[in-house]
Amino acid sequence: MIVVTGASGALGQLVVQGLLEKVPAGQVIAAVRDPAKVAHLAARGVQVRQADYNDPTSLNAALAGAEKVLLISSDAVGQRLPQHLNVVAAARRAGASLLAYTSILHADRSPLAMAQEHVATETAIGDSGLAHAFLRNGWYLENFDSRISGAAERGEVLGSAGEGRIAAAARADYAAAAVAVLLADAPQQVYELAGSSAFTLAQLASEVARQSGRPVSYRNVAQAEYAGALAAVGVPAPWPELLADSDAGTALGGLFDDGKALERLIGRPTRSLAQAVAMVLAR
């Protein structure tokens, strides 16, 4: 049995769908807070079990009989570690043969503040004695959707990433990698997963300009100014500070990797920046 936690989320649903292309539905368990959100998966024969990262009892029940578990990291920034520890404990009780975890690119040396909870989770998993695989995912191309659409409207991409290169890939690419690892006979302990090609925010602006036919430029500002700009347009706390920190970390190389491990794992190049821009502008 393969359990996917957070299976009602965007990444989780893609992973479950990918698994269904490879294994019988009865071998897949979707662990979700609200089973009603994945009724379509239950209709396909997937076992849907209620699970809340904050509720160890629900996790014990959801992971019962699990052979392999994919722990998709929580979106509750600042509360992730105790939630993740609950899943790790439940995986141990279930006697899982593999615990895969969606971490962050180069977690052990990342300059991004977001990496801290991932590092702590990786340490806990390593100390648990469970066989594990850390899927250190780079940035999602989807993270740039609002910047792409906004750039086409306003003629500007704002940020504090300097000339930092971003090896981003599509959520679907990372989901395909998770499926490959879950089904591997002998997975690695660490995968540094990033896009097949990288770009700067200036190059993102140029690509939006090329495809939209409108002038678009990149304006680099101080980290604090970028955080303030995000807050001013209504981005809720703590995201302005975290996103600005991520841009600053990008300037330090935190979101770049050219090892092409993701491309090799899924057997194809990842979605390109040009493709991502085209998809956003077509909406």
C-alpha positions in Angstrom: 0.0 0.0 0.0 1.2 3.5 -0.9 -0.1 6.4 1.2 0.0 9.9 -0.1 -0.6 12.6 2.6 -2.0 15.9 1.6 -3.6 14.1 -1.3 -6.3 16.8 -1.9 -3.7 19.4 -2.6 -2.4 20.4 -6.1 0.8 18.3 -5.8 -0.9 15.4 -4.0 -3.6 15.0 -6.6 -1.0 14.9 -9.3 0.9 12.2 -7.5 -2.1 10.1 -6.9 -3.1 10.4 -10.6 0.4 9.4 -11.6 0.3 6.4 -9.4 -3.0 5.3 -10.9 -1.3 5.1 -14.2 1.2 2.6 -12.8 -0.5 0.5 -10.1 -4.0 -0.7 -9.2 -6.2 1.9 -7.5 -6.7 -0.4 -4.5 -3.0 -0.1 -3.7 -3.2 3.7 -3.3 -4.4 5.5 -0.1 -5.2 9.2 -0.3 -4.9 10.7 3.2 -6.7 14.0 3.4 -8.3 16.3 6.0 -11.6 16.5 4.1 -12.5 13.3 2.2 -15.3 15.0 0.3 -12.7 17.0 -1.6 -11.4 13.8 -3.3 -14.6 12.0 -3.9 -13.5 11.7 -7.5 -10.5 9.6 -6.4 -12.7 7.3 -4.3 -14.9 6.8 -7.4 -11.8 5.5 -9.1 -11.1 3.0 -6.4 -8.6 4.8 -4.4 -8.8 4.3 -0.6 -9.6 7.7 0.9 -8.8 8.1 4.6 -9.3 11.1 6.8 -6.0 12.5 8.3 -5.0 15.7 9.9 -1.4 16.5 10.5 -2.3 17.9 13.9 -4.2 14.7 14.9 -1.9 11.8 15.6 -4.8 9.4 16.1 -6.2 10.2 12.6 -2.7 9.7 11.2 -2.2 6.3 12.9 -5.5 5.1 11.3 -4.7 6.7 7.9 -1.2 5.1 7.7 -2.2 1.7 9.0 -0.9 -1.0 6.6 1.3 1.5 4.7 4.3 0.0 3.0 5.4 3.3 1.5 4.4 6.9 2.5 4.8 10.2 0.8 4.8 13.0 3.3 3.9 16.1 1.3 5.1 19.0 3.4 2.5 21.1 5.2 1.7 24.6 4.0 1.4 25.8 7.6 4.7 27.7 7.7 6.0 28.0 11.2 4.0 25.0 12.4 5.3 22.4 9.9 7.8 20.6 12.2 5.4 19.3 14.8 2.9 18.3 12.1 5.6 16.5 10.2 6.8 14.7 13.3 3.2 13.4 13.8 3.4 11.8 10.3 6.9 10.4 11.0 5.7 8.7 14.2 2.6 7.3 12.4 4.8 5.9 9.6 7.0 4.2 12.2 4.0 2.7 13.9 2.8 1.4 10.6 6.2 -0.2 9.9 6.5 1.6 6.5 9.4 0.4 4.4 9.9 3.9 2.9 9.1 7.4 3.9 9.5 9.9 1.1 9.4 13.6 2.0 9.0 16.7 -0.2 11.8 19.0 1.0 13.5 22.0 -0.6 16.4 22.2 -3.0 19.8 21.9 -1.3 18.0 22.0 2.1 21.2 21.4 4.1 22.9 24.6 2.6 20.0 26.7 1.4 20.1 30.4 2.3 16.2 30.5 2.3 14.5 30.9 5.6 11.9 28.4 4.4 14.5 25.7 4.5 14.8 25.6 8.3 11.7 23.6 8.9 12.6 21.2 6.0 16.1 20.7 7.5 14.6 19.9 10.9 12.1 17.5 9.3 14.9 15.7 7.4 16.8 15.4 10.6 13.8 13.8 12.4 13.2 11.4 9.6 16.9 10.4 9.5 16.8 9.8 13.3 13.6 7.8 13.0 15.3 4.7 11.6 12.9 4.6 8.7 14.3 4.1 5.2 13.7 7.4 3.5 14.0 9.5 0.4 14.2 13.3 0.5 12.7 14.9 -2.6 14.4 18.2 -2.4 12.2 20.1 -4.8 13.2 23.4 -6.4 10.7 26.2 -7.1 7.5 25.5 -8.9 7.0 27.4 -12.2 3.5 27.9 -10.9 5.0 30.2 -8.2 5.5 32.7 -10.9 2.0 32.7 -12.4 1.0 36.0 -10.7 4.3 37.7 -11.6 3.8 36.6 -15.3 0.2 37.9 -15.5 1.0 41.0 -13.6 4.0 41.7 -15.8 1.9 41.5 -18.9 -0.5 44.0 -17.4 1.9 46.4 -15.7 5.0 46.1 -17.8 7.2 45.3 -14.9 8.5 42.4 -12.8 9.4 43.5 -9.3 11.7 41.5 -7.1 14.9 41.3 -5.0 16.6 38.3 -6.7 19.2 40.3 -8.6 20.8 38.1 -11.2 20.1 34.9 -9.3 19.2 31.9 -11.6 16.1 29.9 -10.8 15.9 26.3 -12.0 12.2 25.9 -11.6 10.0 23.1 -12.9 6.3 22.5 -13.1 4.4 20.9 -10.2 3.6 18.0 -12.6 7.3 17.4 -13.1 7.8 17.1 -9.3 4.8 14.9 -9.0 6.2 12.5 -11.7 9.4 12.4 -9.8 7.6 11.4 -6.6 5.8 8.6 -8.4 9.1 7.3 -9.8 10.7 7.3 -6.3 7.7 5.6 -4.7 7.8 2.9 -7.2 11.6 2.4 -7.4 13.1 -0.8 -6.0 16.0 1.0 -4.4 15.5 4.7 -4.2 18.3 7.1 -3.2 18.1 8.9 0.1 18.5 12.4 -1.4 17.3 13.8 -4.7 18.2 17.4 -5.7 15.3 18.1 -8.0 15.2 21.2 -10.3 14.3 22.3 -13.7 16.2 21.3 -16.9 17.0 25.0 -17.5 17.3 28.1 -15.4 16.3 31.7 -15.8 16.7 35.1 -14.0 13.8 37.4 -13.3 15.1 39.7 -16.0 14.9 36.8 -18.4 11.4 36.0 -17.2 10.4 39.6 -17.9 12.0 39.4 -21.4 10.0 36.2 -22.1 6.7 37.8 -21.1 7.5 40.8 -23.3 8.3 38.5 -26.2 5.1 36.5 -25.9 2.8 39.4 -25.0 4.2 41.9 -27.5 4.3 44.5 -24.7 7.4 46.1 -23.1 8.2 44.4 -19.8 11.3 45.0 -17.6 12.6 43.7 -14.4 13.2 46.1 -11.5 15.4 44.9 -8.7 14.8 46.4 -5.3 16.0 45.9 -1.8 14.5 42.9 0.1 12.6 45.1 2.5 11.1 47.2 -0.3 9.9 44.1 -2.1 8.4 42.7 1.1 6.6 46.1 1.6 5.3 46.0 -1.9 3.8 42.6 -1.4 2.2 43.6 1.8 0.8 46.7 0.2 -1.1 44.7 -2.4 -2.6 42.5 0.3 -0.3 39.5 0.5 -1.0 38.1 4.0 1.6 37.7 6.6 4.1 36.0 6.9 4.3 35.6 3.1 5.7 39.1 2.2 8.7 38.5 4.4 9.1 34.9 3.3 8.8 35.6 -0.4 11.2 38.5 -0.2 13.6 36.3 1.7 13.3 33.7 -1.0 14.1 36.3 -3.6 17.2 37.4 -1.6 18.2 33.7 -1.3 17.8 33.3 -5.1 20.4 36.1 -5.5 22.7 33.9 -3.4 22.1 30.8 -5.6 19.6 29.1 -3.4 17.2 28.1 -6.2 19.8 27.0 -8.8 20.9 23.5 -9.7 22.1 22.2 -13.0 22.5 18.5 -12.1 19.4 17.5 -14.2 18.5 14.8 -11.6 14.8 15.6 -12.1 15.0 15.2 -15.9 16.8 11.9 -15.5 14.3 10.7 -13.0 11.2 11.4 -15.1 12.8 10.6 -18.4 12.1 13.9 -20.1 13.0 17.6 -19.9 10.9 19.6 -17.5 8.5 22.3 -18.5 10.3 25.4 -19.8 9.9 29.0 -18.9 8.6 29.7 -22.4 5.9 27.0 -21.9 5.0 28.3 -18.5 4.6 31.9 -19.8 2.5 30.7 -22.7 0.2 28.8 -20.4 -0.4 31.8 -18.1 -1.0 34.3 -21.0 -3.4 31.9 -22.6 -5.8 32.0 -19.7 
